[in-house]
């Protein structure tokens, strides 16, 4: 997994729980990198799962809820670090509709070893977007948090229904209540 996920997770922990908490979490999770992640590096997915397991234990918060909060935070950090990319879209649906064909293509050109999730748009109207999320990492709650962060960025009030299609695939139905 791309290192930016790890660096932003550690930033998220420090912001929400403090530097000492983040260091204690790294130690308790037996993180093989000892928290020394580079946003440009690639790391074993298991490192993230171990950090999340430990975080869940320490905060007594389900991993799904943690991933939602982290995804929301992550979108806003990506918007800060890549403003021209984000601002080139007018709304949530425009950005989500371009993930597979534009954004992830660009990511894969810059970082050819990156394995990005798939977001396949099945239906789009002014107030509804149906898409399939496919990923072997099964971080569906992270994806949902990113979507919610994106909606907040564009000032859109949304609701999301997520249904499991199969082992590595989820159907997202996103409804915009107001724009």
Secondary structure, DSSP 8 states (H G I E B T S, - for coil): -BHHHHHHHHHHHHHHH-HHHHHHHHHHTT-TTTT---TTSB--HHHHHHHHHHHHHHHT--HHHHHHHHHHHHHHHHHHHTHHHHHTSSSHHHHHHTIIIIIHHHHHHHSTT----EEEEEEE-SSEEEEEEE-TT--HHHHHHHHHHHHHHTT-EEEEEEEEEETTEEEEEEEEEE-
